Amino acid sequence: MSQPFDLTVSVGTTAVFPYISEPIRRATHQGRHTLEINPGRSEISDRVALKLDMGAAEAFTQIMAQLRW
């Protein structure tokens, strides 16, 4: 049996296609952590636990800085 992901992330998309939105929906239904990185709104914006209203480059630059790799 496979292990679920700790975090499901959607980055910079309108999420209109099932292969993008379904993992977020499934994770939300299972009570898993979800994150959307997108300066605009999408079909999943109201479903995710955390939404970063910024572009991918800015978001990942800040995330990497916090990880201190």
LUMLOKE-599440 format. One record per residue: x, y, z of N, C-alpha, C, O, CB in turn. Coordinates in steps of 0.02 Angstrom, whole numbers, padded with zeros to 5 digits, always signed. Each point is the difference from the previous one (the first is absolute). Glycine has a CB too. Layout:
<pts>
XYZXYZXYZXYZXYZ/...
</pts>
This chain:
<pts>
+00042-00059+00000-00042+00059+00000+00044+00062+00000+00048+00004+00038-00140-00066+00023/+00076+00110-00103+00041+00060-00004-00017+00049+00056-00055+00000+00027+00061-00015-00151/+00044+00056+00140-00008+00050+00052-00026+00065-00031+00022+00017-00055+00071-00070+00124/-00138+00089-00036-00024+00064-00027+00055+00053+00007+00046-00007+00041-00165-00022-00010/+00114+00080-00072+00048+00056+00004-00013+00040+00064-00056+00003+00024+00063+00003-00150/+00046+00025+00153-00007+00044+00057-00030+00067-00020-00035+00032+00039+00133-00087+00015/-00086+00076-00116-00023+00065-00024-00015-00006-00075+00040-00027-00037+00027+00088+00125/-00124-00036-00109-00017+00004-00070-00001+00073-00021-00035+00040+00031-00033-00148-00025/+00105+00124-00059+00010+00070-00020-00024+00009-00072+00014-00041-00044+00083+00052+00123/-00132+00044-00090-00018+00021-00067+00035+00067-00013-00004+00045+00041-00109-00105-00036/+00148+00065-00062+00039+00060-00014-00022+00031-00066+00005-00032-00053+00092-00016+00118/-00121+00110-00062-00012+00041-00058-00043-00029-00055+00021-00003-00058+00085+00049+00084/-00165-00067-00010-00045-00029-00050-00071+00019+00016-00016+00019+00057+00095-00114-00076/-00123+00091-00030-00071+00012+00013-00033-00061+00030-00056+00004+00024+00053+00078-00118/+00037-00140+00093-00024-00062+00030-00066-00024-00031-00040-00032+00034+00096+00065+00071/-00066-00019-00168-00062-00022-00032+00003-00073-00024-00051-00029-00015+00032+00146-00020/+00078-00145+00031+00007-00069-00022+00001-00048+00059+00032+00015+00051+00031+00025-00152/-00098-00096+00096-00004-00047+00056+00068-00025+00025+00008-00011+00060-00117-00023-00105/+00157+00025+00002+00065-00025+00023+00036+00051+00044+00048-00017+00034-00039-00051-00138/-00032+00130+00103+00028+00052+00045-00044+00007+00063+00026+00001+00055+00023+00060-00155/-00113-00055+00090-00045+00013+00057-00014-00061+00043-00010+00006+00060-00041+00084-00128/+00050-00149+00038-00018-00060+00038+00047-00016+00057-00024-00017+00054-00026-00026-00158/+00116+00048+00096+00044-00013+00058-00013+00047+00058+00004-00020+00058+00082-00022-00137/-00102+00105+00065-00017+00047+00053-00066-00020+00033-00004-00001+00062+00065+00094-00122/-00110-00109+00021-00065-00022+00028+00009-00062+00043-00028-00004+00055-00031+00052-00155/+00097-00096+00075+00010-00063+00037+00037+00014+00066-00019-00026+00052+00022-00038-00161/+00049+00104+00106+00038+00016+00061-00043+00036+00051+00003-00014+00060+00102+00021-00128/-00146+00041+00044-00045+00036+00045-00049-00047+00033-00013+00005+00060+00025+00097-00131/-00040-00147+00032-00048-00049+00026+00032-00045+00052-00033-00020+00048-00028+00023-00158/+00125-00018+00102+00036-00043+00047+00029+00038+00059+00032-00029+00043-00006-00046-00138/-00038+00140+00097+00026+00040+00056+00074+00015-00005+00032+00014+00050-00120-00063+00019/+00116+00045-00129+00071+00012-00011+00013+00075-00012-00046+00037-00016+00060-00154-00031/+00049+00137+00053+00019+00069-00012-00001+00015-00074+00022-00040-00041+00049+00039+00144/-00097+00060-00120-00003+00022-00070+00023+00073-00004-00009+00040+00045-00085-00121-00069/+00125+00097-00033+00028+00067-00011-00010+00018-00073+00012-00040-00045+00073+00025+00137/-00108+00077-00104-00003+00027-00067+00046+00061-00003-00004+00045+00041-00115-00087-00057/+00163+00042-00035+00043+00057-00014-00025+00029-00065+00009-00030-00053+00093-00019+00115/-00133+00108-00059-00031+00029-00059-00020+00072+00016-00035+00012+00049-00007-00126-00087/+00063+00162-00003-00020+00069+00013-00073+00013-00015-00028+00050+00022+00144-00016-00048/-00148-00079-00011-00071+00007-00015-00042-00052+00036+00026-00039+00040+00004+00086-00151/-00094-00047+00096-00046-00050+00029-00009-00057-00048+00006+00009-00061-00066+00080+00127/+00046-00148-00040-00012-00059-00041-00059-00039+00028-00030+00019+00049+00153-00024-00081/-00138-00050-00001-00055-00042+00023+00013-00032+00068-00047-00021+00034+00020-00002-00153/+00090+00019+00139+00016-00032+00065+00018+00050+00055+00014-00020+00056+00025-00078-00120/-00040+00162+00049+00021+00051+00049-00038-00004+00065+00028+00011+00054+00002+00062-00149/-00094-00089+00092-00040-00004+00061+00007-00067+00035-00025-00009+00055-00054+00088-00106/+00113-00127+00021+00007-00067+00029+00066-00009+00038+00003-00041+00046-00075-00001-00138/+00123+00078+00073+00066-00012+00029+00006+00028+00070-00035+00047+00019+00083-00045-00133/-00004-00032+00154+00011+00022+00068+00039+00066+00002-00011+00042+00044+00008-00161-00005/+00048+00127-00087+00041+00061-00002+00008+00022-00072+00013-00041-00045+00049+00006+00149/-00070+00100-00116+00008+00027-00067+00050+00057+00003-00009+00047+00039-00110-00079-00071/+00171+00027-00008+00049+00054-00005-00016+00040-00063+00006-00026-00056+00084-00042+00117/-00110+00130-00052-00019+00043-00056+00062+00033-00031+00011+00060+00007-00123-00039+00047/+00152-00063-00087+00061+00025-00032+00020-00048-00056-00026-00056-00004+00064+00112+00111/+00008-00034-00148+00025-00044-00053+00045-00054+00027+00023+00003+00057-00031+00092-00135/+00019-00145+00037+00040-00058+00021+00072+00018+00018+00025-00023+00051-00097-00047-00124/+00104+00111+00032+00070+00017+00014+00008+00034+00068+00044-00017+00039-00025+00029-00163/-00063+00037+00138+00003+00034+00064-00014-00047+00058+00035+00000+00051-00070+00106-00107/-00016-00148+00048-00019-00046+00053+00055-00050+00016+00018-00010+00058-00137+00022-00093/+00148-00043-00018+00052-00050+00013+00065+00032+00024+00037-00032+00037-00089-00040-00124/+00066+00133+00067+00058+00036+00028-00008+00009+00075+00047-00011+00038-00029+00070-00148/-00077-00039+00131-00013+00010+00071-00001-00066+00038+00025-00005+00056-00090+00108-00083/+00036-00154-00003-00002-00066+00033+00072-00026+00009+00017-00024+00055-00130-00001-00107/+00154+00029+00000+00069-00025+00005+00039+00040+00052+00042-00029+00036-00046-00007-00157/-00007+00100+00126+00034+00041+00050-00018-00022+00071+00043-00001+00044-00042+00098-00124/-00063-00116+00090-00022-00023+00066+00028-00069+00016+00010-00015+00059-00114+00083-00072/+00115-00109-00037+00028-00067+00011+00074+00003+00017+00027-00046+00031-00112-00001-00109/+00118+00101+00058+00072+00011+00015+00042-00058-00026+00042-00027+00036-00073+00093+00066/+00021-00085-00164+00040-00054-00030+00065+00025-00023+00041-00038-00027-00141-00020-00008/
</pts>
